[in-house]
Amino acid sequence: MNYMKQKTYSFQSLLIIFSLFLIIMGCNEKKKVTIEKDQFIEIYSRLLIIHELEISKEYQDRLLGELFSEFQVTSSAIDSTIAEMNRQPDEWLDVLEQVRARIQEYKKNVEIKLGEYQKEPQPAGLLQKKKPGFNSKKKEIQKETRNRKTRDSDKR
């Protein structure tokens, strides 16, 4: 009988120790941060655009830093959100469709702004900067050239 009592106590002790171990491991485990869906769509859209730009690595890193700052996220939060989305293929597909639509919207806005810019009259000073008196100097040279030709033909 005494033997049964000892076995019960050791089983209870083992169960308590195992429970404490699980509790401690659960508390120490870092919780993965995921980003809210609408915010993730905006971040991921811009992230893809930045990666497609033909810019230096330094400038790309700067843009990514500004993006992470603006939304107060980290690359690990983005990675964990992507990992979470991969576990839900239908949700991930929906997010990717919205990301694609967002990128198209950005592209359309850029094309509209570019079209407006091209329609605006451009200041002469920016695109066709000429030195003061350039036209008068050109006319002077042309006049001198005509005079030489006239004198040369008169000598013949």
Buried (B, 14 or more C-beta within 10 A) or exposed (E): EEEEEEEEEEEEEEEEEEEEEEEEEEEEEEEEBBBEEEEBBBBBBBBEBBEEEEEEEEEBEEBBEEBBEEBEBEEEBBEBBBEBBEEEEEEBEBBEEBBEEBBEEEEEEEEEEEEEEEEEEEEEEEEEEEEEEEEEEEEEEEEEEEEEEEEEEEEE
